[in-house]
Amino acid sequence: MTGTTAPRFDQLGALGWRDRALDGLNCVLRCVEAVLRFRGLGPLAVARALNGPLDPVGRDLAKDFDGCRVDYRTAFDDGGRNVPFVLESLAAGEPVMVLPDRFHLPGDVYEGRFHFHDHAVLAVDRSPENGAPAVLTVLDTDADPDDGFRRHWTLTPALRPLFTWVGTVTVTDAPDDSDPEEYFARRLDRDTALLSVGADALGELLDELTEAGLGPVTARALHVLVLGDLQPLLFVHAHALAAPPAPGEAPALPPGAVAVRAAALGARLRAKRLGTALIAAHEQPDPLAVYPRVLELARPLRTALDRLREALVTAGGREGPADPGASARLRARFAHIERTCFPLHKDAMT
């Protein structure tokens, strides 16, 4: 992408990004958002492209979207096998999302310790090699805002193994510019039923984790579930209903949808508080002693999800039948997060 305009992390143009990148979206979605903006989509079109079913159980916020697709390539045994694809894509003007193996990431807190995959950056440019190792420019939500959230990676032999998990973003549909009232109405019954089932399943999972107690891996898997899937699910749903109103103006939505939008944003804030508290607890001298107090933040989250359910029903949504298998599916998904993002025995971090 050398010599051309590249994607960037623009807090002013991003969805709800105020003080930190976890304001509504996760690091993966900030990368996808940057590519969608690069492709010419405005804020409402981005939100609707990122939107999908309001499903806390079955929807994966790393890949399940209405208007775009992320195609992933993995090489967990040797990330170096993905490097030619990354370089060729960048040379062709295609940004590449990288979920690095933090074991190989220089300066990372887990360098040389654990093969964790719980963060994403966006590679947007490469220098000509000219016989020397290529230098990649990546956008990283954890990098310095004053430098445009950029980092520069020199592709030394030691760095190449970190490219174990990479992906590219494709816009799959024309921007959805349908009327907000019509957009809300055509999704209402489906989203009400899915949210109702999902809130119950999440409550059961939280009860199970509270009773069993969080360990080093389950605590991290919970922050990934809460910040990586649940918070953006709620946040994107709210922003897809209508663009944020100007100061002093009412949202261009029917009253029922206004209440749903407010309830979704309230619930996403509770999810953010639980997730960020878990991240802070990981770094405490005795995290296992802190996790029970942090889990108390699950109660207001569950209350907020119940309020969202009530708002959807009041707006005319139908809850639908119970789904007795939902809890087992969510627990299986949680276990998948444990295995994929944090593939080590639970006792290894004590």
KAQUITA-V173470 format. One record per backbone hydrogen bond with DSSP energy under -1.0 kcal/mol. NH is the residue of the N-H (numbers start at 1). CO is the residue of the C=O. E is the energy in kcal/mol with one decimal. If there is no record, write none. Layout:
<<NH CO E> <NH CO E>>
This chain:
<<4 1 -1.9> <14 10 -1.4> <23 20 -1.6> <24 22 -2.1> <30 26 -2.0> <31 27 -1.5> <32 28 -2.3> <33 29 -3.2> <34 30 -2.0> <35 31 -1.8> <36 32 -2.5> <37 33 -2.7> <38 34 -2.1> <39 35 -1.8> <40 37 -1.7> <41 36 -2.2> <46 42 -2.7> <47 43 -2.5> <48 44 -2.3> <49 45 -2.1> <50 46 -2.3> <51 47 -1.0> <55 53 -2.2> <59 55 -1.3> <63 60 -1.9> <64 60 -2.8> <66 51 -2.4> <67 49 -2.5> <69 170 -2.5> <71 168 -2.5> <73 166 -3.0> <75 164 -2.9> <81 78 -1.9> <82 79 -2.0> <86 82 -2.1> <87 83 -2.6> <88 84 -2.7> <89 85 -2.4> <90 86 -2.4> <91 87 -2.3> <92 88 -1.4> <93 90 -1.7> <94 89 -3.0> <96 123 -2.2> <97 167 -3.3> <98 121 -3.0> <99 165 -3.3> <101 162 -1.8> <102 116 -2.4> <104 101 -2.1> <108 105 -2.0> <111 108 -1.7> <112 103 -2.3> <113 110 -2.4> <114 110 -1.7> <116 114 -1.5> <117 341 -1.9> <121 98 -2.5> <122 139 -2.3> <123 96 -3.4> <124 137 -2.9> <125 137 -1.3> <127 135 -2.1> <132 129 -3.0> <136 153 -3.2> <137 125 -2.4> <138 151 -2.5> <139 122 -3.0> <140 149 -3.0> <143 140 -2.2> <147 144 -1.4> <148 145 -1.9> <149 144 -2.3> <151 138 -2.4> <153 136 -2.7> <155 134 -3.2> <156 154 -2.8> <159 156 -1.0> <160 156 -1.7> <162 159 -2.2> <163 160 -1.4> <164 162 -1.7> <166 73 -2.6> <167 97 -2.4> <168 71 -1.9> <170 69 -2.9> <172 67 -1.8> <173 67 -1.2> <183 179 -2.9> <184 180 -2.4> <185 181 -2.3> <186 182 -2.2> <191 187 -2.8> <192 188 -2.4> <193 189 -2.2> <194 190 -2.3> <195 191 -2.5> <196 192 -2.2> <197 193 -2.1> <198 194 -2.7> <199 195 -2.8> <200 196 -1.6> <201 197 -2.3> <202 198 -2.8> <203 199 -2.1> <204 200 -1.9> <205 201 -2.2> <206 202 -2.7> <207 203 -2.2> <208 204 -2.2> <209 205 -2.6> <210 206 -2.3> <211 207 -2.4> <212 208 -2.4> <213 209 -2.2> <219 215 -2.5> <221 217 -2.9> <222 218 -2.2> <223 219 -1.7> <224 220 -2.0> <225 221 -2.5> <226 222 -2.7> <227 223 -2.7> <228 224 -2.3> <229 225 -1.2> <230 225 -2.4> <231 226 -2.9> <233 229 -1.9> <234 230 -2.0> <235 231 -2.6> <236 232 -2.9> <237 233 -1.5> <238 234 -2.0> <239 235 -2.2> <240 236 -2.2> <249 246 -2.6> <253 251 -2.2> <258 254 -2.0> <259 255 -2.1> <260 256 -1.9> <261 257 -2.8> <262 258 -2.3> <263 259 -2.4> <264 260 -2.7> <265 261 -2.1> <266 262 -2.1> <267 263 -2.3> <268 264 -2.3> <269 265 -1.6> <270 266 -1.5> <271 267 -2.1> <272 268 -2.4> <273 269 -2.1> <274 270 -1.9> <275 271 -2.6> <276 272 -2.9> <277 273 -1.7> <278 274 -1.9> <279 275 -2.0> <280 276 -2.2> <281 277 -2.1> <282 278 -1.8> <284 281 -1.7> <289 286 -1.3> <291 287 -2.3> <294 290 -1.9> <295 291 -2.4> <297 294 -2.3> <298 295 -2.0> <299 296 -1.2> <301 297 -1.0> <302 298 -2.4> <303 299 -2.2> <304 300 -2.2> <305 301 -2.2> <306 302 -1.9> <307 303 -1.9> <308 304 -1.9> <309 305 -2.3> <310 306 -2.4> <311 307 -2.3> <312 308 -2.4> <313 309 -2.3> <314 310 -2.8> <315 311 -1.8> <316 313 -1.7> <317 312 -2.6> <326 323 -1.8> <329 325 -1.9> <330 326 -2.4> <331 327 -2.3> <332 328 -2.2> <333 329 -2.1> <334 330 -2.4> <335 331 -2.2> <336 332 -1.9> <337 333 -2.0> <338 334 -2.0> <339 335 -2.3> <340 336 -2.7> <341 337 -2.3> <342 338 -1.0> <344 342 -2.2> <348 345 -2.0> <350 347 -1.2>>
